[in-house]
Amino acid sequence: MDYGKLFTKAWRYFWRYKILWLFGILNRCQTFSINVSDNSAASQIAMARLERWASDPVVGIAIALFGLSIFLLMLILSPIGQMGIIRVTTLAETGEEEMTWERIFADGWGIFWRLLALSLLIGFIAAIAWIVLFGAPFIALAALIIRDAGVSNASDVGAAILGAFILVFLFSLCIFLPVSFLLTPFLQMSRIALVNERTGLWNALRNGWRMYRKHFGALLLLTVISLALRFFLVLLAAPVAVMFVLGIPLWLQLLLILFGFLLFGWFSAFGESLWALAYLDLRPQAARAGEGIGTATG
């Protein structure tokens, strides 16, 4: 796999097809959130009033429903963004110049639900794995500490439980992070196979696993490159986070939030296009499947 060629194509498509920016924002906007705060007296008064309103059960329920609706909206937007980026990149590889919504989302409704199901399945498995690796050991260790006859007072119990929490958390991270790193190429290939080949969930996972096993080294190196790009993005965002902590004016906070949406969206568009191009490069027959995008009826 020619990584230089992949980067060149991803960059060219990124600048040629601005619609990728929109899909990138849809895919990653839920990962960018900064609490807007202003140290002015008016802002403090408004926050005090909001706290009083939140004590009302009706207002509390309304806030909870609003938060749930935002979560569901983000849950829907992310698969749309992923599907859009993959389709635009695939169409660009087939020589398509004009990107229309009808062509991008042709026969996309069924794929959307499968992609959403895949995301929920991955999230469910990750949650179960985290409970097994962290929750169960921590509860067991905390129970042993509480039952320990040598611990005589509440402060000692609290300190011991906190130490157990940190120990188990670090232990679980030592397992969870490497496993996530190793499985990232498999999940990416499965998503792209689901969108490009218009297959079922099980077949997408099976095709992704086959590509993962056959091209393990090349895909793992691409994962390392993607993580390096993410690290670079974090370095760019670090000064912005420091400015928020220092309490910059409200108008500047809103401006930085807008810039953050664009920055994360741009990175998502470029990064996901890179994975889609890698899929097409390692599985040439997938490009022929992409030629049918837009010809099928929804």
Helices and strands as residue ranges (DSSP letters): H 3-16, H 19-28, G 29-31, H 41-54, H 57-93, H 101-104, H 108-130, I 131-135, H 136-147, H 154-197, H 201-214, H 216-246, H 250-282, H 284-290
